[in-house]
Amino acid sequence: MSLINEFRETKERIKELESRLASLSQDTKLQKELEFEEKLRALMAEYNKSLRDITLIIDPQSARDTAGKAPARTRSPRKTKRYDNPHNGEVIETKGGNHKTLKEWKAKWGGDTVESWVTLLD
């Protein structure tokens, strides 16, 4: 898109948004919501209460549901595997398969053979 086309399109969108803003500012529902918010914030300030305090007063159950809850793990942690190479006596302990030496062994002796050398550690 050329710069001039982008300019014209942006200018048109600004006009549309301005007309939407003008229609919203005339909406009585919006006026009532804004008045309510203003009064609520004044009341909160008068009693020195925060939005969290108000939520606890109105719905104490929601605070108990979210408090002290750790996020659920999607999977269990990987177990440590120990690979004992019978050809050279080397030992590798890893939790994942992205180990440089382990990849070299699998390339040299094959994945099935190397996996037969594994011992699971807890």
BELURSUL-V863295 format. One record per residue. PSI is psi in whole degrees, -180 to 180 (none if undefined). D_CENTER is the distance of its C-alpha to the mean C-alpha in Angstrom with 1 decimal. Layout:
# BELURSUL-V863295
psi & d_center
PSI & D_CENTER
PSI & D_CENTER
This chain:
# BELURSUL-V863295
psi & d_center
136 & 34.2
161 & 36.7
-38 & 36.1
-38 & 38.7
-41 & 37.1
-41 & 33.7
-48 & 35.5
-42 & 37.3
-42 & 34.2
-42 & 32.3
-41 & 35.4
-42 & 35.6
-37 & 32.0
-43 & 32.8
-43 & 35.9
-43 & 34.0
-37 & 31.4
-41 & 34.3
-37 & 36.1
-42 & 33.0
-41 & 32.7
-41 & 36.4
-36 & 36.2
-38 & 33.3
-21 & 35.2
-10 & 38.2
128 & 36.2
-32 & 37.4
-43 & 34.3
-42 & 32.3
-41 & 35.1
-42 & 34.9
-42 & 31.1
-40 & 31.5
-42 & 34.5
-46 & 32.6
-43 & 29.7
-45 & 32.3
-40 & 34.3
-46 & 31.3
-37 & 30.2
-42 & 33.9
-42 & 34.2
-41 & 31.1
-39 & 32.6
-39 & 36.0
7 & 34.8
51 & 32.3
146 & 29.4
173 & 25.7
-36 & 23.5
-41 & 22.1
-43 & 25.7
-43 & 26.5
-41 & 23.6
-36 & 25.0
-46 & 28.4
-43 & 27.7
80 & 25.3
-25 & 25.5
-38 & 24.1
-34 & 20.6
-38 & 20.6
-33 & 21.8
-36 & 19.2
-21 & 16.2
132 & 18.2
10 & 18.2
123 & 15.9
148 & 13.9
140 & 10.9
135 & 12.7
141 & 13.2
-22 & 13.3
161 & 16.4
155 & 19.0
149 & 19.5
148 & 22.0
149 & 25.6
134 & 27.6
141 & 30.3
123 & 33.6
122 & 35.6
112 & 39.3
114 & 41.0
-17 & 44.7
-38 & 45.9
2 & 45.3
4 & 44.1
149 & 40.7
134 & 37.9
135 & 34.2
124 & 31.5
157 & 27.9
-17 & 24.8
174 & 24.0
6 & 26.2
55 & 25.5
129 & 28.4
-52 & 31.0
-39 & 34.1
-40 & 32.9
-39 & 32.4
-43 & 35.9
-43 & 37.4
-34 & 35.9
-36 & 37.4
-46 & 40.7
-6 & 41.2
146 & 38.8
-42 & 35.6
-40 & 37.4
-47 & 39.9
-38 & 37.3
-22 & 35.3
-13 & 38.5
-3 & 38.6
145 & 35.4
127 & 35.4
132 & 32.3
149 & 31.8
none & 30.1
